[in-house]
Amino acid sequence: MTPVAPTDEMSSFEAVNWFFDQSARRLGINEELQELMRHPWRELTVSIPVRLDNGKVKVFTGYRVQHNGARGPYKGGIRYHPKAELDEVRALASLMTWKTAVANIPFGGAKGGVVCDPGSLSQSELNRLTRRYIQNIAHVLGATRDIPAPDLGTNAQTMAWMMDAYGQLHGYTPGIVTGKPVELGGSYGREAAPGRGLVYCLEEWASLTHFPIQGTKVVVQGFGQVGSWAARLIGDLGCIVVGISDINGGIYNPRGLNVQDVLAYSLSHGSVVGFANADAVGGTELLELPCDILIPAAVENVIRADNARRIKAKVVAEAANHPTTPAADLVLQERGIVLIPDILVNAGGVVVSYFEWAQNIQEFRWDEDRVNQELAVFMKQATQGVVETAKRDNISYREAAFSIGISRVARAIELRGFV
Ligand code: NAD
C-alpha cells in the first residue's frame, strides 16, 4: 500500500491502520499477510429489543468485532455509549490485537459496543439490555473463543449480568467475562489494573531512560476507572497531580491536588468541577496546562494536529485508547515530546483480565499482592521490549510497540499454517 499523509479527518479504524501500515511496511511483512492482519476476522451486528420501564419496546444496536485470533481467544471490552459505532469498535478491536501481543498474553483482539446512553437507562433496563445483547452474540462467545470485559459505560455489575445470561445458556462459566465482581470470580486488583499498570510502565520507562520522575507535575484527563486510579497511584512515584478533568470540566492547582479529596468530592458531587483549592479550567484547556506528564484517560481523538502544537508536557502517557490522531502523533514527534502509546500504557487492564480468566479456569484465587506483583512483571517486561526496540531501530515508542505486536501475531499465523 502507498503511504498516505495522516489527517485528523481519518476515521478511527483508518487511524489505527495508519500506525499498523507504518510498522508492517518497515518490518517487510508481505502484502497478503498484512491484508489478513489489517481487517477483522468476524463482525457481528445485532438488534437488541428491550422493554423499557414505561412499557414501550426500544430496539438498540449492538456490535461485536473479532479482529484477530491467531494468538488465543478473542479478548476485548464492551462499551455502552450513545456514539458507539462500527468503525470505532473495529479500531478498538484492532488495538486489542496489538495490545495483547505487546503484553505477551495468550489472547487475540476484539471489542464490542452497544449504542445507548447508560446514564439514561434504569438498572433494570440495563440488565435486560445486557442479557438480550449477550443472548444475541452468545454463539460467537466462549471462555476459549471470545471473552468480553468492561469498557466505557460498563462495569463489574454489567459483567455479572453477562456471566449470568451466558450461564443460562451454557451452564456456569465464570471465565466467559472478566472484570466481574470479586464475589462472582472477579480478580482482586482488576479495577485498579489499568491505572496501576500505567504506573509500573512509567516507573520502568523512567528508570531505563534516566528520566527524573520524582517531583514531576502530572495532568490527568478523565477521572473514571482508568484516570482516577492512575491519579491515585502515580503519587507512589513521587509525582504531583496538578490537573484533573472529567466530562464536565477540569480543575488545576499548580501546587498539587489532594487526589483522595478530589475523589471523595467527585463521588459525592458527580464531578470534579467545583472542587475547592483549585482553579476551574475547560476540558480543552486542561490538555495544554504546564506540566511534565500528560495522561489522557478519557476518550479517543482528543490530541489532534492543532492542539498538539500547544501541549506543554514533556511526556504523553496514553491511558485512554487512541487519544492521539496519527497527524498529532507526528506533531508531537517533531516537537520532541515523548509519547508512550496506549497499547503499552493501558495494557494493565487486559493483563489482570488474563489473570482473572486463568484463575477462573483453575477455580483458584490469587490475593491482591500476587496480582500486583505479576502485573508488575508483565508491564515491566513489555516496557523493556518497547524501549529496547525503539532504541535499536531508532523509531518512536508507538512504532516499536506496533512492531513487537505485529511480529508476534505474524509469527503465530505463520506457525498455525493457515495461509
Ligand atoms: P469511565 O467511563 O470509567 O471514565 C471515563 C472518564 O472520562 C469519566 O471521568 C468521564 O467523565 C470522562 N470523560 C468522558 N468524556 C470526556 C471528555 N470529552 N473530556 C474529559 N473527560 C471526559 O471509562 P474508563 O474505563 O476509565 O475508560 C477510559 C479510557 O480508557 C477509554 O479510552 C477506555 O477504552 C480505556 N481503557 C479502559 C480500560 C478499563 O479496563 N476500563 C482498560 C484499558 C483502556
Residues whose N, C-alpha, C, O or C-beta is under 5 A from the ligand:
A	BS01	NAD	P150 D151 L152 G153 P194 Q221 G222 F223 G224 Q225 V226 G227 S245 D246 I247 G283 A297 A298 V299 A319 A320 N321 N346 G349
